[in-house]
Amino acid sequence: MAVDRVLSMLGIAAKAGNVVSGEFSTEKAIKIGTACLVIVSEEASDNTKKHFTDMTSFYEVPCYFYGDKESLGRCIGKEFRASLAITDENLARAVESKLKNNKN
């Protein structure tokens, strides 16, 4: 199986202390302006996806749907995670470029 570059980058960001995860923490990071990139699990409920889509577009934070809850949690050393935010601008840019490459 190929190495998932996006999840690898998220792991690096988490080790550097630049990831907040879980709906409450992700939402807080968006509202206080520390979130540079938000990732929501593709398995998240439609309600959760809409909630984060609306919030990130209002606060002008890039938002992507990626991976399942288990792999999102595992790559940052936690249990299941439906959402997370990267709080470092450079890491966020790096992850976003990987996400864009995955779509192609």
C-alpha positions in Angstrom: 0.0 0.0 0.0 1.3 3.5 -0.9 2.2 5.8 1.9 -0.5 8.4 2.5 1.4 11.6 2.2 -1.5 13.7 3.6 -1.7 11.5 6.8 2.1 11.6 7.1 2.1 15.4 7.0 -0.7 15.5 9.6 1.4 13.2 11.8 4.3 15.6 11.5 2.1 18.6 12.2 0.7 16.8 15.3 4.2 16.0 16.6 5.1 19.6 16.2 2.0 20.5 18.3 0.3 22.3 15.4 -2.9 20.2 15.3 -6.1 20.6 17.2 -8.7 17.8 16.9 -12.2 17.0 17.8 -15.2 19.1 16.8 -15.1 21.4 19.8 -11.4 22.2 19.5 -11.6 22.5 15.7 -14.5 24.9 16.0 -12.7 27.0 18.6 -9.6 27.2 16.5 -11.6 28.4 13.5 -13.5 31.1 15.6 -10.4 32.5 17.3 -8.5 32.5 14.0 -5.7 30.0 14.7 -6.9 27.4 12.2 -5.1 27.6 8.9 -6.6 24.5 7.4 -9.5 22.3 8.4 -9.9 18.6 7.5 -13.2 16.8 8.1 -13.5 13.0 7.8 -15.4 11.8 4.7 -17.3 9.6 7.2 -18.5 12.6 9.2 -22.3 13.1 9.2 -23.8 15.4 6.6 -24.7 17.7 9.4 -21.1 17.9 10.6 -19.9 18.5 7.1 -22.4 21.3 6.5 -21.5 22.8 9.9 -17.8 23.0 9.1 -18.3 24.0 5.5 -20.5 26.9 6.6 -18.2 28.0 9.4 -14.9 27.7 7.3 -16.4 29.7 4.4 -17.6 32.4 6.9 -14.1 32.6 8.5 -12.3 32.1 5.2 -10.4 28.9 6.3 -9.7 26.2 3.7 -11.7 23.1 4.4 -11.3 19.6 2.9 -13.0 16.3 3.3 -10.5 13.5 3.6 -10.0 10.0 4.9 -11.9 8.1 7.5 -12.3 8.9 11.2 -10.0 6.1 12.3 -7.0 7.0 10.0 -7.4 10.7 10.8 -7.3 9.9 14.5 -4.5 7.4 14.2 -2.1 9.7 12.2 -2.2 12.2 15.0 -2.0 9.6 17.8 -5.6 9.8 19.0 -8.8 7.8 18.8 -11.4 8.4 16.0 -11.4 12.0 14.9 -14.1 13.5 12.6 -12.4 16.8 12.3 -9.1 18.5 12.9 -7.4 21.9 12.2 -3.8 22.7 11.5 -2.6 25.8 13.2 0.7 26.4 11.5 0.5 28.3 8.2 3.5 26.5 6.5 2.3 23.0 7.5 -1.2 23.9 6.4 0.1 24.9 3.0 2.1 21.7 2.7 -0.9 19.5 3.6 -3.2 21.5 1.3 -0.8 21.0 -1.6 -0.8 17.2 -0.9 -4.6 17.3 -0.8 -4.8 19.1 -4.1 -2.3 16.6 -5.6 -4.5 13.7 -4.4 -7.5 15.1 -6.3 -5.6 15.0 -9.6 
